[in-house]
Amino acid sequence: MSEVDRNIVRSFPGTVRAIEGSRDIVRLGERTEHISLIVEGVVARFGQMADGNRQFTAFFISGDMADLHAAVMPVVSSPLQTTCPTTLYQIDRAVIRDAAERSPSLAQAFWCDCVTEGQISAEWLLTIGRGTALARVAHLFCELACRYEAISDESGRFPLLLTQAHIGDALGLTAVHVNRMVRQLRESGSILTENEYVTILDWTLLRRQGAFTGSYLHLNDPSRNGS
């Protein structure tokens, strides 16, 4: 984005909202009039079966707009829930639409964000459908490390604001199975977990364990700016 676009985004009026963990932000079928920018914490998108079982289909971290698509599709088809105490900056969807109409480059940035989100979902589907339990957990840790590195000064270390149950509900595993896979990753020497943080000790090994490339994230990709 240009500096003009950045200033437009910085000037978005909104409301700060602090929400406890495990709370729904928007519910299936309701109409939402705002977009939620995550300031701190994690928000998960989920689907729910008739028996109440949930499948998390996306995790959104600081700096993400968890429901940017609501600017044009306000009726909720995928509910959102916090995984931990989370702070949101909620912006009226009309503000987002107006900004996109005034700035084609900003509209393109929003479009790229939605496309990347879709590609992350496709990568998750492939990993869950074809990857082993160890590969699923390793792949998720690689992805989170890359995404957190893009918004912070830390490399190879990120906060794990998800329980093992959250991870299991995202990867089609039980919490017990996730625990075993995390332990296996630790014992292999690829990661260290302590104080709700994951530190990657051996990137090459963890990438191999997760069959991770990261190209689908389009981080620092000049093509996103149209060049």
C-alpha positions as CSV (number, residue, x, y, z in Angstrom):
1,M,0.0,0.0,0.0
2,S,1.1,3.6,-0.6
3,E,1.6,6.0,2.3
4,V,-1.7,7.6,1.4
5,D,-3.4,4.2,1.7
6,R,-1.7,3.6,5.1
7,N,-2.9,6.9,6.4
8,I,-6.5,6.1,5.3
9,V,-6.3,2.8,7.2
10,R,-4.8,4.5,10.3
11,S,-7.7,7.0,10.3
12,F,-10.5,4.4,10.2
13,P,-13.0,5.2,13.0
14,G,-13.9,2.3,15.2
15,T,-14.6,0.9,18.6
16,V,-12.2,-1.0,20.8
17,R,-13.7,-4.2,22.3
18,A,-12.1,-6.5,24.8
19,I,-13.5,-10.1,24.8
20,E,-12.8,-13.0,27.0
21,G,-11.5,-16.3,25.6
22,S,-13.9,-18.9,24.1
23,R,-16.5,-16.3,23.3
24,D,-18.4,-16.0,19.9
25,I,-17.9,-12.7,18.1
26,V,-20.4,-13.3,15.4
27,R,-22.9,-16.1,15.1
28,L,-24.2,-18.1,12.1
29,G,-26.9,-16.4,10.1
30,E,-26.7,-13.0,11.8
31,R,-26.0,-9.8,9.9
32,T,-22.9,-8.0,11.0
33,E,-22.3,-4.3,10.3
34,H,-18.6,-4.2,11.3
35,I,-15.2,-5.6,10.4
36,S,-13.0,-6.9,13.3
37,L,-9.3,-6.0,13.3
38,I,-7.4,-8.1,15.8
39,V,-5.2,-5.9,18.0
40,E,-4.2,-8.7,20.4
41,G,-5.1,-12.3,20.8
42,V,-6.5,-14.9,18.4
43,V,-9.8,-15.4,16.7
44,A,-10.8,-18.7,15.1
45,R,-13.3,-19.3,12.3
46,F,-15.3,-22.4,12.8
47,G,-18.0,-24.7,11.4
48,Q,-20.4,-26.7,13.6
49,M,-22.1,-30.0,13.1
50,A,-25.6,-30.8,14.2
51,D,-24.2,-32.7,17.2
52,G,-22.3,-29.6,18.4
53,N,-18.9,-30.7,17.3
54,R,-16.8,-27.8,15.9
55,Q,-14.0,-27.7,13.3
56,F,-11.8,-24.6,13.3
57,T,-11.1,-23.6,9.7
58,A,-8.8,-20.5,10.2
59,F,-6.9,-18.7,12.9
60,F,-6.5,-14.9,12.8
61,I,-3.7,-13.2,14.7
62,S,-2.8,-9.6,15.5
63,G,-3.1,-7.4,12.5
64,D,-5.6,-9.6,10.7
65,M,-9.1,-8.6,9.7
66,A,-11.0,-11.7,10.7
67,D,-14.1,-11.0,8.6
68,L,-13.0,-8.6,5.9
69,H,-15.3,-10.4,3.4
70,A,-18.2,-9.0,5.5
71,A,-17.7,-5.7,3.8
72,V,-19.6,-7.2,0.8
73,M,-21.2,-10.3,2.4
74,P,-22.6,-9.2,5.8
75,V,-24.7,-12.2,6.6
76,V,-22.5,-14.5,8.7
77,S,-21.8,-17.9,7.1
78,S,-18.8,-18.8,9.2
79,P,-18.9,-17.8,12.9
80,L,-15.9,-16.5,14.8
81,Q,-14.7,-17.2,18.3
82,T,-11.9,-16.0,20.5
83,T,-9.4,-18.6,21.7
84,C,-8.0,-16.4,24.4
85,P,-8.6,-13.0,25.9
86,T,-8.6,-10.8,22.7
87,T,-8.8,-7.1,21.9
88,L,-10.6,-6.1,18.7
89,Y,-10.9,-2.8,16.8
90,Q,-14.3,-3.0,15.1
91,I,-14.8,-0.8,12.0
92,D,-18.1,-0.2,10.3
93,R,-18.3,-2.1,7.1
94,A,-19.4,1.0,5.3
95,V,-16.1,2.7,6.2
96,I,-14.2,-0.2,4.5
97,R,-16.4,-0.1,1.4
98,D,-16.0,3.6,1.1
99,A,-12.2,3.4,1.4
100,A,-12.0,0.7,-1.2
101,E,-14.2,2.8,-3.6
102,R,-12.0,5.9,-3.1
103,S,-8.7,4.0,-3.5
104,P,-8.2,1.3,-6.1
105,S,-4.8,0.3,-4.6
106,L,-6.4,-0.1,-1.2
107,A,-9.2,-2.2,-2.7
108,Q,-6.5,-4.4,-4.3
109,A,-4.8,-4.8,-0.9
110,F,-8.1,-5.9,0.6
111,W,-8.7,-8.3,-2.3
112,C,-5.2,-9.8,-1.9
113,D,-5.9,-10.3,1.8
114,C,-9.1,-12.3,1.0
115,V,-7.3,-14.3,-1.7
116,T,-4.5,-15.2,0.6
117,E,-6.9,-16.3,3.3
118,G,-8.5,-18.6,0.7
119,Q,-5.2,-20.1,-0.2
120,I,-4.4,-20.7,3.5
121,S,-7.7,-22.6,3.8
122,A,-6.7,-24.7,0.7
123,E,-3.3,-25.5,2.2
124,W,-5.0,-26.5,5.5
125,L,-7.4,-28.8,3.6
126,L,-4.5,-30.5,1.8
127,T,-2.4,-30.9,5.0
128,I,-5.3,-32.3,7.0
129,G,-6.5,-34.6,4.2
130,R,-3.1,-36.0,3.3
131,G,-0.6,-35.2,6.1
132,T,0.2,-37.4,9.0
133,A,-0.6,-36.2,12.5
134,L,3.0,-35.1,13.0
135,A,3.0,-33.2,9.7
136,R,-0.2,-31.4,10.5
137,V,1.1,-30.0,13.8
138,A,4.5,-29.2,12.3
139,H,2.9,-27.4,9.4
140,L,0.7,-25.3,11.6
141,F,3.7,-24.3,13.8
142,C,5.7,-23.3,10.7
143,E,2.8,-21.2,9.4
144,L,2.2,-19.4,12.7
145,A,6.0,-18.7,13.0
146,C,6.0,-17.1,9.6
147,R,2.9,-15.1,10.2
148,Y,4.0,-13.8,13.6
149,E,7.5,-13.0,12.2
150,A,5.8,-10.7,9.6
151,I,4.3,-8.5,12.4
152,S,7.1,-8.6,14.9
153,D,10.9,-8.4,15.3
154,E,11.2,-12.0,16.5
155,S,12.2,-14.8,14.2
156,G,11.5,-18.4,15.0
157,R,9.6,-17.7,18.2
158,F,5.9,-17.0,18.6
159,P,3.2,-17.1,21.2
160,L,1.0,-20.1,21.2
161,L,-2.4,-18.6,22.2
162,L,-4.1,-21.9,21.4
163,T,-4.8,-24.9,23.6
164,Q,-4.1,-28.4,22.5
165,A,-7.9,-28.8,22.1
166,H,-8.0,-25.8,19.8
167,I,-5.2,-27.3,17.7
168,G,-6.9,-30.6,17.6
169,D,-10.2,-29.0,16.5
170,A,-8.3,-27.4,13.6
171,L,-6.3,-30.4,12.5
172,G,-8.8,-33.2,13.0
173,L,-7.0,-34.7,16.0
174,T,-7.8,-35.2,19.7
175,A,-6.1,-33.1,22.3
176,V,-4.3,-36.2,23.5
177,H,-2.9,-36.9,20.0
178,V,-1.8,-33.2,19.7
179,N,0.0,-33.6,23.0
180,R,1.9,-36.6,21.7
181,M,2.8,-34.9,18.5
182,V,4.1,-31.8,20.2
183,R,6.2,-34.0,22.5
184,Q,7.6,-35.8,19.5
185,L,8.5,-32.5,17.9
186,R,10.3,-31.5,21.1
187,E,12.1,-34.8,21.3
188,S,13.2,-34.6,17.7
189,G,14.9,-31.2,18.5
190,S,12.9,-29.1,16.1
191,I,11.1,-27.0,18.7
192,L,11.1,-25.9,22.3
193,T,7.8,-25.1,24.1
194,E,7.8,-23.0,27.3
195,N,5.7,-20.3,28.9
196,E,3.1,-20.4,26.1
197,Y,5.8,-19.8,23.5
198,V,7.1,-22.0,20.8
199,T,10.8,-21.6,19.7
200,I,11.9,-23.2,16.6
201,L,15.3,-24.7,17.1
202,D,15.8,-26.4,13.7
203,W,13.9,-24.7,10.9
204,T,15.1,-27.2,8.3
205,L,13.9,-30.2,10.3
206,L,10.5,-28.6,11.2
207,R,9.9,-27.7,7.6
208,R,10.7,-31.2,6.5
209,Q,8.4,-32.7,9.2
210,G,5.5,-30.4,8.1
211,A,6.2,-30.6,4.3
212,F,6.1,-26.8,4.6
213,T,7.0,-24.3,1.9
214,G,5.2,-21.2,2.9
215,S,4.7,-19.8,-0.6
216,Y,0.9,-19.8,-0.2
217,L,1.3,-17.1,2.5
218,H,2.6,-14.6,0.0
219,L,4.7,-12.8,2.6
220,N,7.0,-10.2,1.2
221,D,5.8,-11.1,-2.2
222,P,6.2,-8.1,-4.6
223,S,3.5,-9.5,-6.8
224,R,1.0,-8.4,-4.2
225,N,1.8,-4.9,-5.0
226,G,1.2,-5.5,-8.7
227,S,4.8,-5.5,-9.8
